[in-house]
Amino acid sequence: MVSSVAGLGAGIGIIRDTDTYIGYLPLAHILEVTAELTCLIRGCRIGYSSPSTLQDRGAKIKPGTHGDCWALKPTLMTIVPTIMDRIFKAVSDEILSSPPIVREVFRLAYERKRIRYQQGYYSSFLDRTVFKRTRCLLGGKLRGILSGGAALNPEIQRFMNICMCCPVIQGYGLTETCAAVSIADVNDLSTGTVGPPLRCSQILLREWNEGRIAPFFLNFSCCQTANHHCHIR
């Protein structure tokens, strides 16, 4: 676990002792406990929530009141794809319920920022105007979001990048590896990638001609050798 936390912290690379992390997944979830320990050893504050009270449109939030993100103003958080789908739906519902002119402005701003983002540029003016409201759905202070636990839809990842005005990076890990195998670089603008191996892991690919799957072997300083298979695309 110690090795995994060290590797994850170095892989993310943007954690500061002034950050606030919001934890809402059960601590039985290996991604959550590893993320919290990574923040703790770097002196971050941690506030606790739940999936149903995380944001203003949460299932257990009374209409007209705010969710836990509004109160805690987190700068870092870990999100599983299921929660990201809920946030996507919340933003989409709010846009669809807006007047036609607002919907059109949002569509044009989204497309403009998407193009600039893929070219490696920031859109500070759009962030302060059009996307300020969507960003406030998760407190308005986020500097980075880590996604794990399952594969993330590339379109949802791009949507979160644009609407939350912060990098959304994806990682890969297993319970057997204390959640740490690989993580995308925080400056990587592409989607659908889990990045290179962390410094606490080694990956060896081996050819297997008999089938459509290629075995890869994972060796970790944080646990015993693991043996897994992945499908070839």
Sine and cosine of phi, psi and omega as CSV:
sin_phi,cos_phi,sin_psi,cos_psi,sin_omega,cos_omega
0.00,0.00,-0.68,0.73,0.00,-1.00
-0.87,0.49,-0.69,0.72,0.02,-1.00
-0.90,0.43,-0.64,0.77,0.01,-1.00
-0.90,0.44,-0.70,0.72,0.01,-1.00
-0.90,0.45,-0.66,0.75,0.03,-1.00
-0.90,0.44,-0.68,0.73,0.01,-1.00
-0.92,0.40,-0.65,0.76,-0.01,-1.00
-0.92,0.39,-0.67,0.74,0.01,-1.00
-0.89,0.45,-0.66,0.75,0.03,-1.00
-0.93,0.36,-0.57,0.82,0.00,-1.00
-0.93,0.37,-0.62,0.78,0.02,-1.00
-0.95,0.31,-0.78,0.62,0.19,-0.98
0.97,0.25,0.03,1.00,-0.03,-1.00
-0.86,-0.51,0.14,0.99,-0.08,-1.00
-0.98,0.22,0.76,-0.65,0.02,-1.00
-0.83,-0.55,0.31,-0.95,-0.01,-1.00
-0.96,0.28,-0.11,0.99,0.06,-1.00
-1.00,-0.07,-0.01,1.00,-0.05,-1.00
-0.97,0.23,0.39,-0.92,0.12,-0.99
-0.85,-0.53,0.82,-0.57,0.00,-1.00
-0.96,-0.29,0.67,-0.74,0.06,-1.00
-0.96,-0.29,0.84,-0.54,0.01,-1.00
-0.95,-0.30,0.80,-0.60,-0.04,-1.00
-0.70,-0.71,-0.20,0.98,0.06,-1.00
-0.99,0.10,0.42,-0.91,0.06,-1.00
-0.88,0.48,0.56,-0.83,0.02,-1.00
-0.94,0.33,-0.15,0.99,0.14,-0.99
-0.95,0.30,-0.28,0.96,0.04,-1.00
-0.98,0.18,0.87,-0.50,-0.13,-0.99
-0.88,0.47,-0.55,0.83,0.02,-1.00
-0.90,0.44,-0.66,0.75,-0.03,-1.00
-0.92,0.38,-0.73,0.68,-0.05,-1.00
-0.92,0.40,-0.60,0.80,0.04,-1.00
-0.93,0.37,-0.66,0.75,0.02,-1.00
-0.90,0.44,-0.67,0.74,0.00,-1.00
-0.92,0.40,-0.66,0.75,0.03,-1.00
-0.91,0.42,-0.61,0.79,0.04,-1.00
-0.87,0.49,-0.65,0.76,0.03,-1.00
-0.95,0.31,-0.64,0.77,-0.04,-1.00
-0.88,0.47,-0.70,0.72,-0.06,-1.00
-0.95,0.32,-0.19,0.98,0.07,-1.00
-0.97,-0.25,0.17,0.98,0.13,-0.99
0.99,0.17,0.31,0.95,-0.01,-1.00
-0.98,0.20,0.44,-0.90,0.17,-0.98
-0.99,0.15,0.53,-0.85,0.05,-1.00
-0.79,-0.62,0.79,-0.61,0.11,-0.99
-0.91,-0.41,0.55,-0.84,-0.11,-0.99
-0.94,-0.34,0.57,-0.82,-0.03,-1.00
-0.59,-0.81,-0.30,-0.95,0.09,-1.00
-0.55,-0.83,0.36,-0.93,-0.01,-1.00
-0.85,0.53,-0.50,0.87,-0.06,-1.00
-1.00,0.03,-0.11,0.99,0.03,-1.00
-0.83,-0.56,0.22,0.98,-0.12,-0.99
-0.91,0.42,-0.73,0.68,-0.07,-1.00
-0.78,-0.63,0.14,-0.99,-0.18,-0.98
-0.86,0.51,-0.47,0.88,0.00,-1.00
-0.99,-0.15,0.35,0.94,0.02,-1.00
-0.90,0.44,0.40,-0.92,-0.08,-1.00
-0.88,0.47,-0.50,0.86,-0.04,-1.00
-0.96,-0.29,0.31,0.95,0.06,-1.00
-0.98,-0.22,0.82,-0.58,0.01,-1.00
-0.91,0.42,0.72,-0.69,0.03,-1.00
-0.80,0.60,0.74,-0.67,-0.02,-1.00
1.00,-0.08,-0.14,0.99,0.05,-1.00
-0.94,-0.35,0.13,-0.99,-0.12,-0.99
-0.97,-0.26,0.43,-0.90,0.06,-1.00
-1.00,0.08,-0.04,-1.00,-0.08,-1.00
-0.93,0.38,-0.51,0.86,0.02,-1.00
-0.89,0.46,-0.57,0.82,0.02,-1.00
-0.91,0.42,-0.60,0.80,-0.02,-1.00
-0.98,0.22,-0.65,0.76,-0.11,-0.99
-1.00,0.07,-0.43,0.90,-0.05,-1.00
0.77,0.64,0.85,0.52,-0.05,-1.00
-0.92,0.39,0.48,-0.88,0.11,-0.99
-0.97,-0.26,-0.32,0.95,0.03,-1.00
-0.70,-0.71,0.56,-0.83,0.11,-0.99
-0.36,-0.93,0.39,-0.92,0.10,-1.00
-0.95,-0.31,0.71,-0.70,-0.04,-1.00
-0.76,-0.65,0.72,-0.70,0.17,-0.99
-1.00,-0.02,0.45,-0.89,-0.08,-1.00
-0.81,0.58,-0.54,0.84,0.01,-1.00
-0.88,0.48,-0.69,0.73,0.03,-1.00
-0.93,0.38,-0.60,0.80,0.02,-1.00
-0.90,0.43,-0.58,0.82,0.06,-1.00
-0.89,0.46,-0.62,0.79,0.02,-1.00
-0.92,0.40,-0.65,0.76,0.02,-1.00
-0.92,0.40,-0.66,0.75,0.06,-1.00
-0.85,0.53,-0.68,0.73,0.01,-1.00
-0.92,0.40,-0.64,0.77,0.00,-1.00
-0.89,0.46,-0.70,0.72,0.02,-1.00
-0.92,0.39,-0.68,0.73,-0.01,-1.00
-0.88,0.47,-0.68,0.73,0.01,-1.00
-0.89,0.46,-0.64,0.77,-0.01,-1.00
-0.92,0.39,-0.64,0.77,0.02,-1.00
-0.92,0.38,-0.68,0.74,-0.02,-1.00
-0.91,0.41,-0.48,0.88,0.01,-1.00
-1.00,0.09,-0.03,1.00,0.00,-1.00
-1.00,0.09,0.30,-0.96,0.07,-1.00
-0.87,0.49,0.41,-0.91,-0.03,-1.00
-0.81,0.58,-0.63,0.78,-0.02,-1.00
-0.91,0.42,-0.59,0.80,0.03,-1.00
-0.93,0.37,-0.66,0.75,0.03,-1.00
-0.88,0.48,-0.65,0.76,-0.01,-1.00
-0.93,0.36,-0.65,0.76,0.05,-1.00
-0.88,0.47,-0.68,0.73,0.01,-1.00
-0.89,0.46,-0.69,0.72,-0.01,-1.00
-0.87,0.49,-0.71,0.70,0.00,-1.00
-0.91,0.41,-0.67,0.74,0.01,-1.00
-0.91,0.41,-0.65,0.76,0.01,-1.00
-0.88,0.48,-0.73,0.69,-0.02,-1.00
-0.91,0.41,-0.65,0.76,0.02,-1.00
-0.89,0.45,-0.71,0.71,-0.01,-1.00
-0.93,0.37,-0.59,0.81,0.02,-1.00
-0.87,0.50,-0.71,0.71,0.00,-1.00
-0.90,0.44,-0.72,0.69,0.00,-1.00
-0.91,0.41,-0.60,0.80,0.01,-1.00
-0.89,0.45,-0.70,0.72,0.00,-1.00
-0.92,0.39,-0.39,0.92,0.06,-1.00
-1.00,0.05,-0.08,1.00,0.04,-1.00
1.00,-0.03,0.29,0.96,-0.03,-1.00
-0.96,-0.29,0.46,-0.89,0.14,-0.99
-1.00,0.03,0.31,-0.95,0.05,-1.00
-0.77,-0.64,0.93,0.36,-0.12,-0.99
-0.86,0.50,-0.64,0.77,-0.02,-1.00
-0.90,0.44,-0.71,0.71,0.02,-1.00
-0.91,0.41,-0.59,0.81,0.03,-1.00
-0.89,0.45,-0.62,0.79,-0.04,-1.00
-0.99,0.17,-0.27,0.96,-0.06,-1.00
-0.91,-0.42,-0.98,0.21,-0.12,-0.99
-0.91,0.41,-0.69,0.72,-0.14,-0.99
-0.99,-0.11,0.10,1.00,0.04,-1.00
-0.89,0.46,-0.65,0.76,-0.04,-1.00
-0.94,0.35,-0.66,0.75,0.01,-1.00
-0.93,0.37,-0.60,0.80,0.02,-1.00
-0.90,0.43,-0.58,0.81,-0.01,-1.00
-0.92,0.38,-0.24,0.97,0.05,-1.00
-0.86,0.50,-0.51,0.86,0.05,-1.00
-0.92,-0.39,0.50,0.87,0.11,-0.99
0.98,-0.20,-0.40,0.91,0.07,-1.00
0.99,0.10,0.05,1.00,-0.07,-1.00
-0.86,-0.50,0.10,0.99,-0.12,-0.99
-0.88,0.47,0.72,-0.69,0.10,-0.99
-0.95,-0.30,-0.30,0.96,-0.01,-1.00
-0.19,-0.98,0.58,-0.82,0.03,-1.00
-0.79,-0.62,0.76,-0.65,0.06,-1.00
-0.96,-0.29,0.81,-0.59,0.03,-1.00
-0.96,-0.30,0.68,-0.74,0.03,-1.00
-0.31,-0.95,-0.02,-1.00,0.02,-1.00
1.00,-0.08,-0.46,0.89,0.02,-1.00
-0.22,-0.98,0.22,-0.98,0.01,-1.00
-0.92,0.40,0.65,-0.76,-0.03,-1.00
-0.98,-0.22,0.77,-0.64,0.06,-1.00
-0.87,0.49,0.82,-0.57,-0.02,-1.00
-0.84,0.54,-0.57,0.82,0.01,-1.00
-0.93,0.37,-0.62,0.79,0.05,-1.00
-0.92,0.39,-0.65,0.76,0.03,-1.00
-0.87,0.48,-0.71,0.70,0.03,-1.00
-0.90,0.44,-0.64,0.76,0.03,-1.00
-0.86,0.51,-0.71,0.71,0.00,-1.00
-0.92,0.38,-0.63,0.78,0.07,-1.00
-0.83,0.56,-0.70,0.71,-0.08,-1.00
-0.97,0.23,-0.76,0.66,-0.13,-0.99
-0.98,0.21,-0.48,0.88,0.02,-1.00
-1.00,-0.09,-0.07,1.00,0.12,-0.99
0.84,0.54,0.63,0.77,0.04,-1.00
-0.42,-0.91,0.36,-0.93,0.02,-1.00
-0.92,0.39,0.67,-0.74,0.11,-0.99
-0.90,-0.44,0.96,-0.29,-0.07,-1.00
-0.95,-0.31,0.51,-0.86,-0.06,-1.00
-0.92,-0.38,0.63,-0.78,0.04,-1.00
-0.81,-0.59,0.19,-0.98,0.05,-1.00
-0.76,-0.65,0.69,-0.73,0.03,-1.00
-0.22,-0.98,0.08,-1.00,-0.02,-1.00
-0.68,-0.73,0.33,-0.95,0.11,-0.99
-0.86,0.51,-0.63,0.78,-0.03,-1.00
-0.92,0.40,-0.33,0.95,-0.04,-1.00
-0.93,-0.36,0.29,0.96,-0.03,-1.00
0.83,0.56,0.61,0.80,0.12,-0.99
0.95,0.30,0.04,1.00,-0.11,-0.99
-0.88,-0.48,0.95,-0.30,0.16,-0.99
-0.82,-0.57,-0.82,0.57,0.00,-1.00
-0.50,-0.87,0.30,-0.95,0.03,-1.00
-0.44,-0.90,0.62,-0.79,0.01,-1.00
-0.95,0.32,0.49,-0.87,0.05,-1.00
-0.93,0.36,0.63,-0.78,-0.05,-1.00
-0.90,0.43,-0.36,0.93,0.02,-1.00
-0.99,-0.11,0.05,1.00,0.03,-1.00
-0.98,0.21,0.88,-0.47,-0.07,-1.00
-1.00,0.04,-0.09,1.00,-0.03,-1.00
-0.98,0.19,0.25,-0.97,0.06,-1.00
-0.89,-0.45,0.26,-0.97,0.06,-1.00
0.96,0.28,0.38,0.93,0.02,-1.00
-0.79,-0.61,0.55,-0.84,0.05,-1.00
-0.94,-0.33,0.13,0.99,0.15,-0.99
0.97,0.23,-0.13,-0.99,-0.03,-1.00
-0.99,0.14,0.23,-0.97,0.05,-1.00
-0.88,0.47,0.57,-0.82,0.12,-0.99
-0.96,0.29,0.25,-0.97,-0.08,-1.00
-0.94,0.33,-0.18,0.98,0.03,-1.00
-1.00,-0.07,0.08,1.00,-0.06,-1.00
-0.69,-0.72,0.42,-0.91,0.11,-0.99
-0.75,-0.66,0.65,-0.76,-0.02,-1.00
-0.85,-0.53,0.76,-0.65,0.04,-1.00
-0.84,-0.54,0.85,-0.53,0.05,-1.00
-1.00,-0.09,0.67,-0.74,0.04,-1.00
-0.76,-0.65,0.64,-0.77,-0.02,-1.00
-0.97,0.23,0.63,-0.78,0.05,-1.00
-0.64,-0.77,0.98,-0.18,-0.14,-0.99
-0.97,0.23,-0.28,0.96,-0.09,-1.00
-0.96,0.27,-0.39,0.92,-0.10,-1.00
-0.70,-0.71,0.00,-1.00,-0.01,-1.00
-1.00,-0.03,0.10,0.99,0.04,-1.00
-0.91,-0.42,0.57,-0.82,0.02,-1.00
-0.93,-0.36,0.85,-0.53,0.02,-1.00
-0.96,0.29,0.63,-0.78,0.17,-0.99
-0.78,-0.62,0.60,-0.80,-0.11,-0.99
-0.94,-0.33,0.76,-0.65,-0.05,-1.00
-0.93,-0.37,0.81,-0.59,0.04,-1.00
-0.86,-0.50,0.78,-0.63,-0.10,-0.99
-0.77,-0.64,0.56,-0.83,0.15,-0.99
-0.98,0.19,-0.17,0.98,-0.06,-1.00
-0.99,-0.11,-0.11,0.99,0.00,-1.00
-0.28,-0.96,-0.04,-1.00,0.01,-1.00
-0.96,0.29,0.27,-0.96,-0.01,-1.00
-0.87,0.50,0.73,-0.69,0.02,-1.00
-0.94,-0.35,0.43,-0.90,-0.07,-1.00
-0.71,-0.70,0.91,-0.41,-0.10,-0.99
-0.71,-0.71,0.18,-0.98,0.00,-1.00
-0.78,-0.63,0.55,-0.83,0.07,-1.00
-0.75,-0.66,0.49,-0.87,0.02,-1.00
-0.98,0.21,0.67,-0.75,0.10,-1.00
-0.99,0.15,0.74,-0.68,0.07,-1.00
-1.00,-0.06,0.00,0.00,0.00,0.00
